[in-house]
């Protein structure tokens, strides 16, 4: 049971955590924190938070659980604002989609990786944002990755695990490096491909006409290019090492594919496409059908 | 009014054309042609075709309209099988997603680009295939591109236009070269990116685990990697010139993006992502919402 939960950044991710814990009876008071007054007033009105402050230090006062749902680019300043205001029994966790940078930001601000920091990443979300888009079931049966370090206290880890279990999440522990590689592969790289594709086409001479002939598959394929550019700038900068490595793997494969196409080597193309289709059908449909 | 329509390849595309024309009362008899007896028996049972033959020459006998819905890689042999069996008033059209290769195949077989050939491409489809997946409304309000050449007879073009209008399609005339470039950009290239991404991940050491953490966005993004590998081999070989050019544009942009990420240049990243998001929101949603 969490006595007082502070949520820094009350949007889809933070708001849904609040709602889920509330529904589960797993939390006492919930204090919100953010910049936008309108969004926070809405959060109170919807019963997502009990009260709020625009000041991080004020918001986390007396909190035994702190959830950081700010963009990766705002993590460092958030840690800085927390310094000197943490309760003795406070545990800190977050929802950022890169983990090395969060831990690094903590080390920069506090001079060490705090033992009560349990960096984490719920693999969940929708296309919508803001507290009004939040809902209690967002984390139900979704994978929650936690990346404890050598410094992480067992008790802190146990409390964050209990929190996500109360939300219905399926918890996996993973090293920081491995998390960042896996996410670079399955999320960050695909976003780069979609942004890059749309941008390439947008820069072509007759781009108005080109987009006019795009069919439904193109729409699905490029949906993620409509994602928040600021968030993705932050992700790229935060996870640039793992993402850079993945980009380079991928570009090597694509260079080879381009050469295979130019040679008109049907046999090699069939082999590549068959292997990809099998992998996609086997892993993706198999895995996602069982959890979605 | 079409007196006798021959459909070579009775699947989603050919079957839907048959159904649409039947519903519109725009066709007399429909003769199917293909290799699979089971599929063709089903087509008769469903009333999609009136009868069928496994022999192309036999199937097109007396037909005043011939629709080729075979894979691009089978076009040349289909033209060869038609030689000597065409009625004097026959018009030939097709549904292939590359057009230069179809016209080239015709030239190779007949020694000239036939004046009664009107190469075409309905921008429509679903994830399903086979005659059982066909439905009369597939072409309703969908774009149908026709690519007449200097050799094409006006009357032949008019008859193919009338056929697609009866199906509810919106017809656009385009040069062969332009069609192949536009489709390389909006369809063939995205398929390459998806096949390449899934194949890159499938070849990584811990690929089982990596796919397990893929979220919903990844599923959408890679859906087209589950497409038919044989069809896509044929498309790549048939459209290798235009596709090769697009791949090279794209890979140049991605190389730059990779360098921008490695530099951690947030400002440049934000610019790229914002430009892509704007293009995607403006063109794709604007265009597709009005027609889908």
Interface residues (C-beta under 8 A of the other chain):
Chain A: X73 X123 X124 X125 X143 X145 X182 X183 X185 X186 X187 X189 X190 X191 X192 X193 X194 X195 X196 X197 X198 X199 X200 X201 X202 X203 X204 X207 X208 X209 X210 X211 X212 X213 X214 X215 X216 X217 X218 X219 X220 X221 X222 X223 X224 X225 X226 X227 X228 X229 X230 X232 X233 X234 X236 X237 X240 X243 X244 X247 X248 X249 X250 X251 X253 X254 X255 X257 X258 X261 X262 X264 X266 X269 X270 X272 X273 X274 X275 X276 X277 X279 X280 X281 X283 X284 X285 X287 X288 X292
Chain B: X73 X123 X124 X125 X143 X145 X182 X183 X185 X186 X187 X189 X190 X191 X192 X193 X194 X195 X196 X197 X198 X199 X200 X201 X202 X203 X204 X207 X208 X209 X210 X211 X212 X213 X214 X215 X216 X217 X218 X219 X220 X221 X222 X223 X224 X225 X226 X227 X228 X229 X230 X232 X233 X234 X236 X237 X240 X243 X244 X247 X248 X249 X250 X251 X253 X254 X255 X257 X258 X261 X262 X264 X266 X269 X270 X272 X273 X274 X275 X276 X277 X279 X280 X281 X283 X284 X285 X287 X288 X292
